[in-house]
Structures are given as C-alpha cells and as structure tokens.
Amino acid sequence: MSTTVTLTTAQRNKLNSMFPESQSISLGTKLGYLFDQLGTSDEDGIVLSGAGSTGIGISIPATVAATNSILIGTSSSAAGGMPITATKNKQIVCYGEILEGEITNTSNLRCQWNRLRISANADISGGGQVTAMQATTMIYGSESTTSLGTWATSGLWGSVGMDTAVINLGSGAYLAGVVAQIAAGAGYTGASGSYTSGLYVIGNSDTASTMTGDYSGILIENQGAKAFTNGINILGTGVTTAINIGAVTTGISMASTVTTGISMAGAVTTGVSITGGATTAFNTSGTFTGASGRAAKLAGTVNNANYGDGYSFVESELTLTGTCAGAVSAFGSWINVITGTTGANMVCAQTNGVYEEATGVLTNTTVIFGMRMQSLLAEAPSESYPFSCVSNTNIITALFSCNAGSSDMGTVTNAGSDSGKLVPLYKETSTGTTYYVKLYSLA
C-alpha cells in the first residue's frame, strides 16, 4: 500500500481548530499527536500492509519554508525533548529483514537510506557542515554533575552482530560496523590545502577539560576473546601514503602489548616517511620482552644489489645548517648498565659483520667486515681522525681483540726492512702529543 496525504488549506484550518489557540503547537506536532491517538498502548499508531513503493511519503514543496521536515521533541539543544527512559529508549526504530531464501542482489540492501543531493550550480561556499545525516549526542551538566559511568557514549554507533549460526564470509567480501566511502567524480578538483577523506575525525575539546585518561582521535579496543589480526589494515591497492600524520605531539604510540606494532607486507615505495619538523621522529622505550628483545629490526632481501659507494641498506644522513653549538653525530649507539650484571660476556656498543653461506660466492671480492670510513671534504679541517677514543678511567687493553692473533692479524715471521717511515697512531688530547709507529717492509 502506498499512501500520500496532502492537506488542503481547509484541512489545515480544521486540524488547527482541534487545538486551543493558546497552545503554540506546530502542525507537525499536531499530526504526530493524531497518529499516536490512532493506536492504544499496545497497538501501533499507523500500520501499513500490502505492496507499494512508499509506505509513508512526506513531500514538502520548495515554496514551503519548513525548517524541519520531521521534528520529534522540541529543540535540538534546549531541554524539553522527548523523554528517553529505560523502557522508552528509542525515538525512531527501523526494523528490516532479508527473508529466507537465496537472493540474487544487483543493488544495495538498506534498512535506512539517507541521501542529500546537491544540485548543479548550488552555492554552498558559506562553510559549515554538509551531510546526509548528522548524529550528535549532547551532554549537558550545568544543573548537576552528569555521570557517564562505564557506558560507551558516542554520537554514532555502528555494529554488526550475529548469533551462533554458521555464517560464511566469502573471499574479498567485507563485514564492517561502519563503512566510510568517498567517491569523487571525474570533474572533482581538490585544491591544494584541501582534504578529501573517507573518514574525518575532529578533536574540538576545551583546553580547560581534564583528561588524565586517554584522549584519542581513533581508539581501537578488542573486547572479545579473539584477538585482532590487525589493529589497522590498509590494503595496498591504490594507496599513495598509508598513514599521513601532521603536526602532532606523538604520531603513533604503542603502549600496550602487541605482537606486531606496524606491519607492511605489501609492495611499498616508502614504508614510513617523516618529512615535517620533529623533535624525535622515532622513539621506542619501555621494557622489551625476552632475553633478545629488539627495539628495531631491519631485514630484507635485495636482488642484484648496487647501492654505490657511500650508500647502504640502512642509512643515517644528517644535513647541517646554521652554526653548530656543540658536538654533532649522525649515528649513536649506547649501552647503559644501570643495575644489571654483565658477567663474563662480551658487551658491544655496535656489532658488524659479513656472513656467507657455503653456497655463496665471494671470488674477487674485497670484504670490509668492520666499517668503511670516508672523509670527503672540500677543505682541510684543523684535525682529522678515523677514530676518537675516550676511555674515561679504565686503561685500554689493546687496540684490537682477536680470536687468534697470529692468523687473524696476518702476522708473518720476518725481520723486515726499516722503511724509514712513521705513521701517526694516536694523539694524546690531554697533552697534544702525537705518537707514531715505524713501518717495515718485507724483503
């Protein structure tokens, strides 16, 4: 059944005459009152049955200056709205059901559909919100303190629930509580500095508000027994930048226990790119689990590698501007022994090496298993050293520690010939004295 009700001027006057003139009640409220009177406490006010494209249609011509097509309660901000109680806990309820049997669906199935059409040449440049549906929960506590307790309070709640029946989700299908989609047409232009996004989260809290707990733009929490496979899963197809973070105090923080904080399994050009000004681009802290916990591990396979001299699999590059006010270092590695006991073990601030399987080939290869040091300067500095050694109060045992000195250091049994040449071995910074070693050549 499809029903369209159009009130004539006489009918509107008749309806208005049913209410005292002293009552300032809108026409929509009067119609709502009449609909409610059509049923008793255990009946529905309006029951529609039969076939039809539209159950109840409300059409308001453009010539009618109506602020609201449908208004339930009074104002959107002032007190006096329709009471929400434990038994009367919903203002509008939409029940839909896909009946038993196979459905050959060529279009979307919706329980509720809101559509806002912006016609051609419409001028909406004045700013503000343009939305097909706005869901807002306003919390007022001026008269007394409002306690939210442990409830989940939100402006919009989207969820998918199911019973224990066997339900199969096909490969490539999606089951989501909320789907946010942006579909820009071929004629759309997003100007520089604009933002086009499927989901926009706005933080608009007063600075005087007190938040000793977490304050997040996006909060992900698993309340079920089955753990999330991914907290955030960004499918790589057609994604230029997976996560773009502007000026924030902390870009990404992982304070809880997770198996993998960030995983990038697809083909990416740049996994993480931080191009803005940052006090600390990456910061890892806390107690790591296991006897071999790692703050970071970088591993990968490169086929037919060719980095070029001076470049590497992991690079640390610092560009200096202005006038340096102190010591500068592009890379630092420290081990702090506070309360731990190191025992009879080797403690290394840095460990380097080259490993080869028996199937590898190193023919005609020069292996540098420590490090390659380069000084490429346009002018000569006042002093230049490949190493700088500060040993505090302990005495250095030797320059090198070798597993088998005779073989590892390449020693030979030969008196050699004095070349008459000296090589500076070290400079004593406390006295400014440089000490040399004499070179010998084999006869």
C-alpha positions as CSV (number, residue, x, y, z in Angstrom):
1,M,0.0,0.0,0.0
2,S,1.3,3.5,-0.9
3,T,-0.4,6.5,0.7
4,T,0.2,10.1,0.1
5,V,-1.6,12.7,2.3
6,T,-1.9,16.2,1.1
7,L,-3.6,18.7,3.4
8,T,-5.6,21.5,1.7
9,T,-5.9,24.9,3.3
10,A,-9.3,23.9,4.7
11,Q,-7.9,20.7,6.2
12,R,-5.1,22.5,7.8
13,N,-7.5,25.0,9.3
14,K,-9.7,22.1,10.5
15,L,-6.7,20.5,12.2
16,N,-5.6,23.7,13.8
17,S,-9.1,24.2,15.2
18,M,-8.8,21.0,17.1
19,F,-6.3,22.6,19.4
20,P,-6.8,25.6,21.7
21,E,-5.4,28.8,20.2
22,S,-3.4,29.3,23.4
23,Q,-1.3,26.3,22.6
24,S,1.6,27.2,20.3
25,I,2.0,23.8,18.6
26,S,3.4,23.2,15.2
27,L,1.5,21.4,12.5
28,G,3.9,18.5,12.6
29,T,3.5,18.1,16.3
30,K,-0.3,18.1,15.8
31,L,-0.1,15.4,13.1
32,G,2.2,13.4,15.4
33,Y,-0.4,13.6,18.2
34,L,-3.1,12.4,15.9
35,F,-1.0,9.5,14.7
36,D,-0.3,8.5,18.3
37,Q,-4.1,8.6,19.1
38,L,-4.8,6.1,16.3
39,G,-3.5,3.2,18.5
40,T,-3.7,2.2,22.1
41,S,-0.9,1.4,24.5
42,D,-0.3,-2.0,22.9
43,E,-1.0,-1.0,19.2
44,D,0.8,0.9,16.6
45,G,-0.4,4.3,15.5
46,I,0.0,3.6,11.8
47,V,0.1,0.1,10.3
48,L,0.8,-0.3,6.6
49,S,0.3,-3.6,4.8
50,G,0.3,-4.6,1.1
51,A,2.6,-3.8,-1.8
52,G,3.8,-0.3,-2.6
53,S,6.9,1.6,-3.4
54,T,6.4,4.1,-0.5
55,G,4.8,3.4,2.9
56,I,4.6,6.9,4.1
57,G,5.8,9.8,1.9
58,I,6.4,13.3,3.1
59,S,6.9,15.8,0.3
60,I,7.4,19.5,1.1
61,P,7.5,21.8,-1.9
62,A,10.4,24.3,-2.2
63,T,7.9,27.1,-1.7
64,V,7.1,26.0,1.8
65,A,9.5,27.5,4.3
66,A,9.9,24.4,6.6
67,T,12.8,24.3,9.0
68,N,12.3,20.6,9.7
69,S,10.5,18.0,7.6
70,I,10.0,15.8,10.7
71,L,10.6,17.0,14.2
72,I,10.4,14.7,17.2
73,G,10.5,16.5,20.6
74,T,11.4,20.2,20.7
75,S,14.7,22.0,20.2
76,S,17.9,20.2,19.4
77,S,19.8,21.9,22.3
78,A,17.3,23.2,24.9
79,A,15.6,21.0,27.5
80,G,12.2,19.6,26.6
81,G,13.0,16.9,24.1
82,M,11.1,13.6,24.0
83,P,12.0,11.7,27.2
84,I,14.3,8.7,26.9
85,T,13.8,6.1,29.6
86,A,14.7,2.5,30.3
87,T,11.6,1.3,28.7
88,K,11.2,4.1,26.1
89,N,14.8,4.0,24.9
90,K,14.4,4.7,21.2
91,Q,12.8,7.6,19.3
92,I,12.9,6.0,15.9
93,V,13.2,2.3,15.2
94,C,13.7,0.8,11.8
95,Y,13.4,-3.0,11.5
96,G,14.3,-4.7,8.3
97,E,14.7,-8.3,7.4
98,I,16.1,-10.2,4.5
99,L,13.8,-13.2,4.3
100,E,14.9,-16.8,4.0
101,G,16.0,-18.0,0.5
102,E,18.7,-17.1,-1.9
103,I,18.9,-13.5,-3.0
104,T,20.3,-12.5,-6.4
105,N,21.2,-9.0,-5.5
106,T,22.2,-6.4,-8.1
107,S,21.8,-3.4,-5.9
108,N,22.4,-2.4,-2.3
109,L,20.1,-3.6,0.5
110,R,19.4,-1.0,3.1
111,C,17.4,-0.8,6.3
112,Q,17.7,3.0,6.2
113,W,18.9,5.3,3.5
114,N,19.7,9.0,3.8
115,R,20.5,10.9,0.7
116,L,21.3,14.5,0.3
117,R,21.5,15.8,-3.3
118,I,23.5,18.9,-4.1
119,S,22.1,20.2,-7.4
120,A,24.1,21.8,-10.1
121,N,25.1,25.4,-9.5
122,A,24.2,25.2,-5.8
123,D,26.3,27.6,-3.8
124,I,27.4,26.1,-0.5
125,S,30.6,28.1,-0.2
126,G,29.5,29.7,3.0
127,G,31.1,26.9,5.1
128,G,29.6,24.7,7.7
129,Q,28.6,21.1,7.6
130,V,27.0,19.5,4.5
131,T,26.0,16.0,5.5
132,A,23.3,13.4,4.6
133,M,23.0,12.5,8.3
134,Q,24.2,14.2,11.5
135,A,24.2,12.2,14.7
136,T,25.1,14.2,17.8
137,T,24.9,13.3,21.5
138,M,24.8,16.5,23.5
139,I,25.8,16.2,27.2
140,Y,24.6,19.0,29.5
141,G,25.7,19.1,33.1
142,S,25.2,22.7,34.1
143,E,22.4,22.0,36.5
144,S,24.1,19.0,38.1
145,T,27.1,16.7,37.5
146,T,26.4,14.2,34.8
147,S,28.0,10.8,35.3
148,L,28.7,8.7,32.3
149,G,29.8,5.7,34.3
150,T,31.3,2.9,32.2
151,W,29.0,3.2,29.3
152,A,30.1,3.8,25.8
153,T,28.9,7.3,24.8
154,S,29.1,8.2,21.2
155,G,27.4,10.3,18.5
156,L,27.1,7.4,16.1
157,W,27.2,3.7,16.9
158,G,27.6,1.2,14.1
159,S,27.8,-2.5,14.8
160,V,27.3,-5.9,13.2
161,G,26.0,-8.6,15.5
162,M,25.2,-12.3,14.8
163,D,24.1,-15.4,16.5
164,T,25.9,-18.8,16.7
165,A,24.6,-20.0,13.3
166,V,27.0,-20.9,10.6
167,I,27.7,-17.7,8.6
168,N,30.3,-17.6,5.8
169,L,32.0,-14.5,4.5
170,G,33.3,-15.0,1.0
171,S,36.9,-14.2,-0.1
172,G,37.2,-10.5,-0.9
173,A,34.0,-9.6,1.0
174,Y,33.8,-7.2,3.9
175,L,32.0,-7.3,7.2
176,A,32.2,-3.9,8.9
177,G,30.4,-2.0,11.7
178,V,30.8,1.3,9.8
179,V,31.8,1.8,6.1
180,A,33.0,5.3,5.1
181,Q,33.4,5.9,1.4
182,I,34.4,8.8,-0.7
183,A,33.7,8.6,-4.5
184,A,34.9,11.7,-6.3
185,G,33.7,12.2,-9.9
186,A,35.9,12.9,-12.9
187,G,35.1,16.6,-12.7
188,Y,36.1,16.9,-9.0
189,T,39.1,19.1,-8.1
190,G,40.6,19.1,-4.6
191,A,42.6,22.3,-4.3
192,S,46.0,22.4,-2.7
193,G,45.5,22.5,1.1
194,S,42.1,20.8,1.0
195,Y,41.3,17.4,2.4
196,T,39.3,14.7,0.8
197,S,38.9,11.7,3.0
198,G,36.6,8.8,3.7
199,L,36.7,9.4,7.5
200,Y,37.3,12.7,9.2
201,V,37.9,12.8,13.0
202,I,37.7,16.2,14.6
203,G,39.0,17.0,18.1
204,N,37.3,20.1,19.5
205,S,37.7,19.8,23.3
206,D,38.1,22.8,25.6
207,T,41.6,23.3,26.9
208,A,40.2,23.5,30.4
209,S,38.9,19.9,30.2
210,T,40.7,17.4,32.4
211,M,41.7,14.2,30.8
212,T,44.0,12.0,32.9
213,G,42.9,9.1,30.8
214,D,43.5,8.6,27.0
215,Y,42.4,11.2,24.5
216,S,42.5,9.8,21.0
217,G,41.3,10.6,17.6
218,I,40.8,6.9,16.8
219,L,40.6,4.3,19.6
220,I,40.8,0.6,18.8
221,E,40.0,-1.8,21.5
222,N,39.3,-5.5,21.3
223,Q,36.5,-6.6,23.8
224,G,36.2,-10.1,22.6
225,A,38.1,-13.3,23.3
226,K,39.5,-13.4,19.8
227,A,42.4,-11.0,19.2
228,F,42.5,-8.7,16.3
229,T,44.7,-9.9,13.4
230,N,45.4,-6.2,12.6
231,G,44.5,-3.1,14.6
232,I,44.5,-1.1,11.3
233,N,44.8,-2.9,8.0
234,I,45.5,-0.6,5.0
235,L,45.1,-2.5,1.7
236,G,47.9,-1.5,-0.6
237,T,46.0,-1.2,-3.8
238,G,45.8,2.4,-4.9
239,V,47.3,3.9,-1.7
240,T,49.9,6.5,-2.2
241,T,50.5,7.2,1.5
242,A,49.2,4.7,4.1
243,I,49.3,7.0,7.1
244,N,49.9,10.7,6.9
245,I,50.5,12.5,10.2
246,G,50.7,16.3,10.5
247,A,51.9,18.4,13.4
248,V,51.2,16.2,16.5
249,T,52.8,15.6,19.8
250,T,53.1,11.8,19.2
251,G,52.4,10.4,15.8
252,I,52.0,6.7,16.6
253,S,52.1,5.4,20.2
254,M,52.0,1.7,21.1
255,A,51.8,1.5,24.9
256,S,50.1,-1.9,25.2
257,T,51.3,-5.4,24.4
258,V,51.1,-6.2,20.7
259,T,52.6,-8.9,18.6
260,T,53.5,-6.6,15.7
261,G,53.1,-2.8,16.1
262,I,53.2,-1.9,12.4
263,S,53.4,-4.4,9.6
264,M,53.8,-3.6,5.9
265,A,53.6,-6.8,3.9
266,G,52.8,-5.3,0.5
267,A,55.0,-3.6,-2.0
268,V,55.6,0.0,-0.8
269,T,57.9,2.7,-2.2
270,T,58.5,4.2,1.2
271,G,57.3,2.4,4.3
272,V,57.4,5.3,6.7
273,S,58.1,8.9,5.6
274,I,58.5,11.7,8.1
275,T,59.1,14.9,6.3
276,G,57.9,17.5,8.7
277,G,59.7,19.0,11.6
278,A,60.0,16.6,14.5
279,T,61.8,16.7,17.9
280,T,62.1,12.9,17.8
281,A,61.0,11.1,14.6
282,F,61.1,7.6,16.3
283,N,61.1,6.9,20.0
284,T,61.0,3.4,21.5
285,S,61.2,2.9,25.2
286,G,60.0,0.5,27.9
287,T,60.9,-3.0,28.8
288,F,61.2,-5.4,25.9
289,T,60.1,-9.0,26.3
290,G,62.5,-11.9,26.1
291,A,66.3,-12.1,26.5
292,S,66.8,-10.9,22.9
293,G,64.1,-8.2,22.7
294,R,64.8,-5.7,19.9
295,A,63.8,-2.0,19.7
296,A,64.1,-2.3,15.9
297,K,65.0,-4.9,13.4
298,L,65.6,-4.1,9.7
299,A,65.9,-7.1,7.5
300,G,65.2,-7.8,3.8
301,T,66.4,-9.3,0.6
302,V,67.8,-7.2,-2.3
303,N,68.3,-8.9,-5.7
304,N,71.3,-7.8,-7.8
305,A,72.2,-5.1,-5.3
306,N,74.1,-2.0,-6.4
307,Y,74.0,0.8,-3.8
308,G,77.0,2.7,-4.9
309,D,79.9,3.8,-2.7
310,G,78.6,5.7,0.4
311,Y,75.1,4.3,0.3
312,S,73.7,1.3,2.2
313,F,70.7,-0.8,3.2
314,V,70.2,1.4,6.3
315,E,71.2,5.0,6.0
316,S,71.5,7.8,8.5
317,E,72.0,11.1,6.9
318,L,72.2,14.5,8.6
319,T,72.3,17.9,6.9
320,L,73.6,20.7,9.0
321,T,72.6,24.3,8.7
322,G,73.4,27.4,10.8
323,T,76.3,27.4,13.3
324,C,76.9,24.2,15.4
325,A,77.0,25.0,19.1
326,G,78.5,21.6,20.1
327,A,79.4,18.1,19.1
328,V,77.5,16.6,16.2
329,S,76.9,12.9,15.4
330,A,74.8,11.3,12.6
331,F,74.5,8.0,14.5
332,G,74.9,6.9,18.1
333,S,74.8,3.6,19.8
334,W,75.0,3.3,23.6
335,I,74.6,0.5,26.2
336,N,73.6,1.7,29.7
337,V,74.4,-0.6,32.6
338,I,72.4,0.7,35.5
339,T,71.5,-2.2,37.8
340,G,72.3,-5.2,35.5
341,T,75.2,-7.6,35.8
342,T,77.1,-8.2,32.6
343,G,79.2,-11.1,33.8
344,A,81.9,-12.8,31.7
345,N,80.4,-11.8,28.4
346,M,81.2,-9.5,25.6
347,V,79.4,-6.2,25.7
348,C,79.4,-4.4,22.4
349,A,78.1,-0.9,21.6
350,Q,78.0,-1.9,18.0
351,T,78.5,-5.2,16.2
352,N,79.1,-5.5,12.4
353,G,79.9,-8.4,10.2
354,V,79.6,-10.2,6.9
355,Y,78.1,-13.7,6.7
356,E,78.3,-16.1,3.8
357,E,76.7,-19.5,3.3
358,A,78.6,-22.3,1.7
359,T,76.6,-21.6,-1.5
360,G,77.7,-18.0,-1.7
361,V,80.4,-16.8,-4.0
362,L,83.0,-14.1,-2.9
363,T,85.5,-14.6,-5.7
364,N,87.5,-11.4,-6.4
365,T,85.5,-9.6,-3.7
366,T,87.0,-7.2,-1.1
367,V,85.3,-7.7,2.2
368,I,85.2,-4.9,4.7
369,F,83.6,-6.5,7.8
370,G,84.2,-3.6,10.2
371,M,83.2,-0.4,8.6
372,R,84.2,1.8,5.6
373,M,85.1,5.3,6.7
374,Q,85.3,8.2,4.3
375,S,86.2,11.8,4.7
376,L,85.1,13.8,1.6
377,L,85.8,17.4,2.5
378,A,86.1,20.4,0.2
379,E,88.7,21.9,2.6
380,A,91.1,20.6,5.1
381,P,89.9,20.6,8.7
382,S,92.2,21.6,11.6
383,E,92.4,17.9,12.6
384,S,91.1,14.6,11.1
385,Y,90.9,11.1,12.7
386,P,89.2,7.9,11.6
387,F,88.7,7.0,15.3
388,S,88.2,9.0,18.5
389,C,88.8,7.1,21.7
390,V,87.7,8.2,25.2
391,S,88.2,5.6,27.8
392,N,87.3,7.5,31.0
393,T,89.2,5.9,33.9
394,N,89.9,2.4,32.6
395,I,93.1,1.6,30.7
396,I,92.7,0.2,27.1
397,T,94.0,-3.3,26.9
398,A,94.8,-3.2,23.2
399,L,93.5,-1.6,20.0
400,F,92.2,-4.9,18.7
401,S,90.8,-8.1,20.3
402,C,91.4,-11.1,18.1
403,N,90.3,-14.7,18.4
404,A,93.7,-16.0,17.2
405,G,96.1,-13.1,16.8
406,S,98.7,-14.8,14.6
407,S,96.2,-15.8,12.0
408,D,93.6,-13.1,12.4
409,M,96.1,-10.2,12.2
410,G,98.0,-11.8,9.4
411,T,101.4,-11.9,11.2
412,V,104.5,-13.1,9.4
413,T,107.8,-14.3,10.6
414,N,110.3,-11.9,9.1
415,A,112.6,-9.2,10.4
416,G,111.6,-6.9,7.6
417,S,113.3,-3.8,6.4
418,D,113.1,-0.5,8.1
419,S,111.2,1.8,5.6
420,G,112.2,4.9,7.5
421,K,108.5,5.9,7.6
422,L,106.3,6.6,10.6
423,V,102.6,6.5,10.8
424,P,100.7,8.6,13.4
425,L,99.0,6.1,15.7
426,Y,97.2,8.4,18.1
427,K,97.3,11.8,19.5
428,E,97.0,12.4,23.3
429,T,94.4,15.1,23.7
430,S,95.4,15.9,27.2
431,T,99.0,16.8,26.2
432,G,98.6,17.4,22.4
433,T,101.4,14.9,21.7
434,T,101.2,12.6,18.7
435,Y,102.7,9.1,18.8
436,Y,103.9,7.2,15.8
437,V,104.7,3.6,14.8
438,K,107.6,2.7,12.5
439,L,106.7,0.8,9.3
440,Y,108.7,-2.2,8.0
441,S,108.5,-3.8,4.6
442,L,109.2,-7.4,3.7
443,A,112.4,-8.0,1.8
